[in-house]
């Protein structure tokens, strides 16, 4: 038997439990990190969905205004000036 092996056995006997504890600790840290990233993604998705809904509402309002302007331009009514003044006097709802 090699004379150096008697020194290797206690070293390995000490290192194996240390490596096992370190592995469990690193695994726990990775799990926490993964859960944190998942929550961050959920919050980002929720904020993005809310922002998309706000944009959709604003687009709908703008489409209504464009439809009104289109109708005014294409109808060629004699009351065109009156309709334009009515639109000008209407309170602005866009923010």
FIDREN-58889 format. One record per residue (C-alpha): x, y, z; chain. Coordinates in steps of 0.05 Angstrom, whole numbers, plus 5000, padded with zeros to 4 digits. Example, Ala and Ser with C-alpha at 12.3 -4.5 7.8 and 13.67 -1.06 7.14 Angstrom:
<atoms>
<atom><px>5246</px><py>4910</py><pz>5156</pz><chaine>A</chaine></atom>
<atom><px>5273</px><py>4979</py><pz>5143</pz><chaine>A</chaine></atom>
</atoms>
This chain:
<atoms>
<atom><px>5000</px><py>5000</py><pz>5000</pz><chaine>A</chaine></atom>
<atom><px>5025</px><py>5069</py><pz>4982</pz><chaine>A</chaine></atom>
<atom><px>5049</px><py>5107</py><pz>5044</pz><chaine>A</chaine></atom>
<atom><px>5014</px><py>5172</py><pz>5021</pz><chaine>A</chaine></atom>
<atom><px>4945</px><py>5139</py><pz>5020</pz><chaine>A</chaine></atom>
<atom><px>4940</px><py>5143</py><pz>5095</pz><chaine>A</chaine></atom>
<atom><px>4939</px><py>5220</py><pz>5088</pz><chaine>A</chaine></atom>
<atom><px>4890</px><py>5218</py><pz>5030</pz><chaine>A</chaine></atom>
<atom><px>4835</px><py>5180</py><pz>5067</pz><chaine>A</chaine></atom>
<atom><px>4823</px><py>5233</py><pz>5122</pz><chaine>A</chaine></atom>
<atom><px>4826</px><py>5289</py><pz>5071</pz><chaine>A</chaine></atom>
<atom><px>4773</px><py>5255</py><pz>5028</pz><chaine>A</chaine></atom>
<atom><px>4732</px><py>5238</py><pz>5089</pz><chaine>A</chaine></atom>
<atom><px>4730</px><py>5312</py><pz>5107</pz><chaine>A</chaine></atom>
<atom><px>4720</px><py>5339</py><pz>5037</pz><chaine>A</chaine></atom>
<atom><px>4661</px><py>5294</py><pz>5018</pz><chaine>A</chaine></atom>
<atom><px>4614</px><py>5323</py><pz>5072</pz><chaine>A</chaine></atom>
<atom><px>4638</px><py>5394</py><pz>5057</pz><chaine>A</chaine></atom>
<atom><px>4624</px><py>5385</py><pz>4983</pz><chaine>A</chaine></atom>
<atom><px>4555</px><py>5355</py><pz>4999</pz><chaine>A</chaine></atom>
<atom><px>4536</px><py>5414</py><pz>5044</pz><chaine>A</chaine></atom>
<atom><px>4562</px><py>5464</py><pz>4992</pz><chaine>A</chaine></atom>
<atom><px>4521</px><py>5429</py><pz>4938</pz><chaine>A</chaine></atom>
<atom><px>4457</px><py>5432</py><pz>4978</pz><chaine>A</chaine></atom>
<atom><px>4470</px><py>5505</py><pz>4995</pz><chaine>A</chaine></atom>
<atom><px>4483</px><py>5523</py><pz>4922</pz><chaine>A</chaine></atom>
<atom><px>4421</px><py>5485</py><pz>4901</pz><chaine>A</chaine></atom>
<atom><px>4379</px><py>5523</py><pz>4951</pz><chaine>A</chaine></atom>
<atom><px>4408</px><py>5590</py><pz>4927</pz><chaine>A</chaine></atom>
<atom><px>4394</px><py>5572</py><pz>4855</pz><chaine>A</chaine></atom>
<atom><px>4322</px><py>5554</py><pz>4872</pz><chaine>A</chaine></atom>
<atom><px>4311</px><py>5621</py><pz>4906</pz><chaine>A</chaine></atom>
<atom><px>4343</px><py>5658</py><pz>4848</pz><chaine>A</chaine></atom>
<atom><px>4299</px><py>5620</py><pz>4798</pz><chaine>A</chaine></atom>
<atom><px>4236</px><py>5637</py><pz>4838</pz><chaine>A</chaine></atom>
<atom><px>4257</px><py>5710</py><pz>4842</pz><chaine>A</chaine></atom>
<atom><px>4267</px><py>5713</py><pz>4766</pz><chaine>A</chaine></atom>
<atom><px>4199</px><py>5680</py><pz>4755</pz><chaine>A</chaine></atom>
<atom><px>4164</px><py>5732</py><pz>4799</pz><chaine>A</chaine></atom>
<atom><px>4201</px><py>5787</py><pz>4762</pz><chaine>A</chaine></atom>
<atom><px>4177</px><py>5760</py><pz>4696</pz><chaine>A</chaine></atom>
<atom><px>4105</px><py>5755</py><pz>4722</pz><chaine>A</chaine></atom>
<atom><px>4107</px><py>5828</py><pz>4746</pz><chaine>A</chaine></atom>
<atom><px>4136</px><py>5850</py><pz>4679</pz><chaine>A</chaine></atom>
<atom><px>4083</px><py>5812</py><pz>4641</pz><chaine>A</chaine></atom>
<atom><px>4027</px><py>5842</py><pz>4684</pz><chaine>A</chaine></atom>
<atom><px>4055</px><py>5913</py><pz>4675</pz><chaine>A</chaine></atom>
<atom><px>4061</px><py>5902</py><pz>4600</pz><chaine>A</chaine></atom>
<atom><px>3990</px><py>5877</py><pz>4595</pz><chaine>A</chaine></atom>
<atom><px>3964</px><py>5938</py><pz>4633</pz><chaine>A</chaine></atom>
<atom><px>4003</px><py>5984</py><pz>4588</pz><chaine>A</chaine></atom>
<atom><px>3977</px><py>5949</py><pz>4526</pz><chaine>A</chaine></atom>
<atom><px>3906</px><py>5958</py><pz>4552</pz><chaine>A</chaine></atom>
<atom><px>3918</px><py>6032</py><pz>4562</pz><chaine>A</chaine></atom>
<atom><px>3946</px><py>6038</py><pz>4492</pz><chaine>A</chaine></atom>
<atom><px>3887</px><py>6001</py><pz>4463</pz><chaine>A</chaine></atom>
<atom><px>3838</px><py>6048</py><pz>4498</pz><chaine>A</chaine></atom>
<atom><px>3876</px><py>6108</py><pz>4472</pz><chaine>A</chaine></atom>
<atom><px>3878</px><py>6080</py><pz>4402</pz><chaine>A</chaine></atom>
<atom><px>3802</px><py>6068</py><pz>4405</pz><chaine>A</chaine></atom>
<atom><px>3792</px><py>6141</py><pz>4425</pz><chaine>A</chaine></atom>
<atom><px>3836</px><py>6165</py><pz>4368</pz><chaine>A</chaine></atom>
<atom><px>3801</px><py>6120</py><pz>4318</pz><chaine>A</chaine></atom>
<atom><px>3734</px><py>6150</py><pz>4339</pz><chaine>A</chaine></atom>
<atom><px>3761</px><py>6220</py><pz>4329</pz><chaine>A</chaine></atom>
<atom><px>3790</px><py>6202</py><pz>4260</pz><chaine>A</chaine></atom>
<atom><px>3723</px><py>6171</py><pz>4240</pz><chaine>A</chaine></atom>
<atom><px>3687</px><py>6236</py><pz>4259</pz><chaine>A</chaine></atom>
<atom><px>3737</px><py>6278</py><pz>4220</pz><chaine>A</chaine></atom>
<atom><px>3732</px><py>6231</py><pz>4161</pz><chaine>A</chaine></atom>
<atom><px>3657</px><py>6236</py><pz>4162</pz><chaine>A</chaine></atom>
<atom><px>3661</px><py>6312</py><pz>4165</pz><chaine>A</chaine></atom>
<atom><px>3709</px><py>6316</py><pz>4106</pz><chaine>A</chaine></atom>
<atom><px>3672</px><py>6266</py><pz>4061</pz><chaine>A</chaine></atom>
<atom><px>3600</px><py>6289</py><pz>4075</pz><chaine>A</chaine></atom>
<atom><px>3608</px><py>6359</py><pz>4046</pz><chaine>A</chaine></atom>
<atom><px>3552</px><py>6386</py><pz>4088</pz><chaine>A</chaine></atom>
<atom><px>3536</px><py>6459</py><pz>4087</pz><chaine>A</chaine></atom>
<atom><px>3544</px><py>6459</py><pz>4163</pz><chaine>A</chaine></atom>
<atom><px>3618</px><py>6440</py><pz>4159</pz><chaine>A</chaine></atom>
<atom><px>3641</px><py>6502</py><pz>4196</pz><chaine>A</chaine></atom>
<atom><px>3590</px><py>6490</py><pz>4251</pz><chaine>A</chaine></atom>
<atom><px>3613</px><py>6418</py><pz>4261</pz><chaine>A</chaine></atom>
<atom><px>3686</px><py>6439</py><pz>4262</pz><chaine>A</chaine></atom>
<atom><px>3670</px><py>6493</py><pz>4314</pz><chaine>A</chaine></atom>
<atom><px>3632</px><py>6441</py><pz>4355</pz><chaine>A</chaine></atom>
<atom><px>3692</px><py>6396</py><pz>4355</pz><chaine>A</chaine></atom>
<atom><px>3738</px><py>6453</py><pz>4373</pz><chaine>A</chaine></atom>
<atom><px>3692</px><py>6471</py><pz>4432</pz><chaine>A</chaine></atom>
<atom><px>3688</px><py>6400</py><pz>4457</pz><chaine>A</chaine></atom>
<atom><px>3732</px><py>6385</py><pz>4517</pz><chaine>A</chaine></atom>
<atom><px>3795</px><py>6347</py><pz>4501</pz><chaine>A</chaine></atom>
<atom><px>3792</px><py>6277</py><pz>4529</pz><chaine>A</chaine></atom>
<atom><px>3862</px><py>6255</py><pz>4510</pz><chaine>A</chaine></atom>
<atom><px>3915</px><py>6257</py><pz>4563</pz><chaine>A</chaine></atom>
</atoms>
